[in-house]
Amino acid sequence: MAFYDLSKSERVALVEKITREIRNDLKQNKVENVHYYFSDVDTYIRKSAYLSLGKMYKSESDLRSIIIDTLLKLKSSENPKVRQTVVNAAGEIGMVDFKDVQRFFDEGLFDAHHSVRNAVIGSLKKMGQKNPVPILKWAAPYLEHSDKEIRREICHGLELRGRTHPQDILPLLQKLQNDNTRRVRGTLVHVLGQIAYKKGCLQTVVNALNQWENKALVKEALDEIVDVHERYKDFAILTQEEAIAYIDTQYKG
């Protein structure tokens, strides 16, 4: 039975069981239960497992080195679901302690399976929001990587931090303004749109775009920003008309 086919009390009991069995594995230096839950076909079972592991890392310092060792044992599994869940678990840890899990992201970026690479993007988003200094430092060189997909994935991963602190990621995004790859350019425009509609963010983004030299790219980004203010009108701090008026008066291009 799938996780969300269970009643709330049954889900609570299952999460407690998952946590208990994973903890038992860790204390006995085993990986059987961890592997069992990390490989489950149900996304929410796997999520419960990696969230439990992340909570243990944060609250039980005596288990930290064992947790890292366990993830290292599983990171090269032939099962992409296991590798994906390893990255997601590393993302939970990286929100408080990135240095211990950096290696999982250096490898996960180049994984052959898209689900593992997507886990890197998702983890980068949540780590960048909670623990930005080491995350942004790590991400910066990858924006100049020779592989276009690496550049695109890192760009996408910066989005969540940018929604609350656009000033932190705009200097990094600027490195991509002359990227000739359509998918990278499209992701860059998308991210610029996504970081421009919260309170105070449009002003920060437009001020930065005034300094960018690629005016064709900037025009695409401004068009996307205007569209986002309509698509997200229930969440945007300004109406689309107000956003257009602001851009018309403040953009110097």
N, C-alpha and C positions, 0 to 999 in steps of 0.2 A: 504493500500500500504506500502511495506517495506521501511525502511529508505533510502536504497541505490537504490531504484527504483525512488526516487524523484530526481528532478534536483538540482544542487548545490544551486541555490537561494531558492528553496523550503526547502532544508535541513537547510539552515541558518535560514530561517523564523521559521521552526519547533523548532530548538534549542532555539531560542529567546522565543518562546511560552512556551516551557518546563521550561526555566529559570524563566520567568515571573510568571507562575502559581505556581511553587515551592516556589518562594519568597513570593507570596501572602499567601500561606499556612503557611509559617514560621511566617509571621507578624501577622497572625490571630490565631496562635497556633493550626493549623489544620494539618491533615496528608492525606487528601483525594487525592489531586493531586500527592503528593509524592508517595503514595501507588499505584496510578493508573499507573504512569510511571515506578516505580520500579518493577511492576508485568507484564509489557508488554512482549509479546512473542518475540518481536524483540530485539535481543542482543544490537543493536546500539541505540535503543530508551532508553533502560536501561542505556547504557553507557553514553549517552548524559545527562541523569538525574543525575547520580552520579558524572560526571565531573562538571556539573553545581553546584551541592551542594558543591563539594570540592572547587571550585573557590569562591563561596560565603563565605565559612568558612575563606579562606585566605584573602579576600579583604574587608569583612564586619564584623568587630569585634563585632558589636552589635547583630549579629545573631548567634554567635558561640554557646552560651549555648542552644539556641533554636534548633539549628541543632543537637547537641548531644542528647537533649531530644527527638527529632523526631526520630533519629536512634534507641534510646532505646525503643521507642514505637513499632517500626517495627521489631526489631531483633528477636522476637519470633513468627513472622508470620507463619501460616501453609504453606504458599506458599514458596517453596525453592528459587524461582526467587527473591522474595522480600528479603529473608535472604542473598542470594548471593549478591544482589546489595547493601544492607546495609554494608556488609564487604568491597565491592569495594569502597564505599563512605568513609568508615573509613580509607581505604588505602590511599585515596587522602589526607585526613586530617593528617594521620600519617607521611606523608612525611615532615611535618613541626611541628607537635605537637603530639607525640605518646602517651603521658600520658593520654590524654583525650579519646583515642580510644582503649587502650590496652585491655579492657574488651571484645571488639568485637572479638578479635583474640583469647583470652583465651577460649571463648565459641565456636567460629567458627571452631577451630581445631578439635572439637569433634562433629561437626554437623553430623546428620545422612545422609545428602545428599552430594554426591561427588562434586556437583557444588559449594557448599558453601566452602567445604574444598579446592577446587581448587582456589577459590577466595582468600582464606587465603594465599596460595602459591604465587599467582600473586601479591597480595598486599605486601607480605613480600619481593619479589624481588624489587619492585619499592621503597618501603620504605627504604630497606637496602642500595640501591644505593644513595638515597638522604639524608637520616637521619640515618647513620649507628650506631652511638654510642648507643642510647637506643634500637635500633632494635636488634643488636647483643647481647646485655646484656640480653634482653628478650628471645632470641632464645636459648641461650646456655644451660639452664637447660633442655629444651625439647629434646635435643639430647641424653639425658640419660633417657628418659621416658620409662616406661615399655611397652607401646604400640608401636609396630614396625612401624605402619603407621604414627604415630606422628613423630618418628625419621626420617622416609623417607621424609615426607612432609617438615619438617624444613630444612633438608639437601638440598632438591630441591630449597627451597625458598632462600637459601644463594647464589645461582648461579650467579645472576646478579652482586652483589657486588664483587664477586670473579673475574669476568671478567676484572674489572678495578683495583681492589685492592686485589689480591689473598692473600697477607700477612695478611689481616684482618680476613679471614675466615679459612685459613689453620689450625690454632690451634684448631678451633672448629671442623673441619672435622676430625682431628686426633682422636677425641674421638670415632669416629665410625669405626676405622680401624679394630677392632676385632669383629664387629657386625656379628653375625652368620646368620642373616636373609637375604635371597637371594635378596629380593626386596630392602632392605636398602643398601646392598653391591653394587647392580647394580646401584642404584642412586648415591652413593658415587663415583663410578668409572666414571659414566657419568659426574658428576659435576667436577671432577678433570680434565677430558678431556676438558670440556668447558672453564675452567679458565686458560688454558695453551697455547693458540695459539695467544694471542694478544702481542703487543710489551712489552718485558721485563718480561712477565709472565712465560714463560717456565723456565727461570733461577730461579725464585722465587719458583715455584712448585717443581722442581727437588731438589733444596736445602732443602726444607722442607721434601720431601719424603726420603732424605738421613737419616733423623732422625727417621723415622717411623720403628717400630719393625716388623710389619707384612709384610714380604717380598713377600709372595704370593699375597697379596692384591696390593702391590706396583707394582708388575709385571703386574697385570691386568690393573692397572691405566696407566702404561707406554705404554702398548700396545694400550690402548684407545687413549692416547695422540698422538701416532704416526698415528693412523687411522684418528683422527680428523684433523691432519695437511694435510691429503689428501682430506678428505671430505669437508673441509673448505679452500681449497687451494687458493681460490680467496680472502679470508679475512685474512688468517694467515700471520704473519710477516715473518715466516721462511718456506721454502719448507719442504716437508716430509724428504728428504734426509738430510737437515741441522738439522732438529729436531732429527733424528736418530743419527747423528754424535755428537750432543751436549749431548744427553743422554748417549751415549757410553763412552764419555770422562768424564762426570761430575757425573753420578750416581755411588755411591760407594757400592751399594748392591752386 
